[in-house]
Amino acid sequence: RDAAALLACVADRLGQPQEVVPEPAEETPPLVDTEQIERLAGRLPAAKLRPLLVSYRDGHDARLARIEALLACADLAGLAREAHDIKSTAGTFGTPRLGRLARCLERACKARDLAGAKASFTAISTPAEETWPLFERAVEKALTRPAEPARPSPPAPP
């Protein structure tokens, strides 16, 4: 794996396309990780979390529009940055399948594989449309569930 990383780095510096080595088959992650959304809801009050989640969703749509524009002008470096942002935020906000697909897009861009980047963009666009209704339901459920009672503090040592 280190040799492959070195070759990829050298190819990148020389501006040469490289072959994308497929990752081992992995289980397809869910569209929405409700446990992650519930963890966020447990850490932030609804008044702060709701705008963050709306911003995430809207930001994702804006990112897809930027990716489409970057594809049109074959800006692989810009595409890789956008894909990396999607990958990072997807894990934080509980949309793991979008994160996995963004990782594929990022890898294609770093390999200078424009055709692979286009295919990855198509692959990431469809689940995004399927994800948002599930995401919004999970958010509402997490934000409207009753708060757990506070745990009593342990007794002070004598």
Secondary structure as GFF3:
##gff-version 3
##sequence-region A 1 158
A	DSSP	alpha_helix	2	14	.	.	.	ID=ss1
A	DSSP	alpha_helix	34	43	.	.	.	ID=ss2
A	DSSP	alpha_helix	46	72	.	.	.	ID=ss3
A	DSSP	alpha_helix	76	93	.	.	.	ID=ss4
A	DSSP	alpha_helix	96	110	.	.	.	ID=ss5
A	DSSP	alpha_helix	114	144	.	.	.	ID=ss6
###
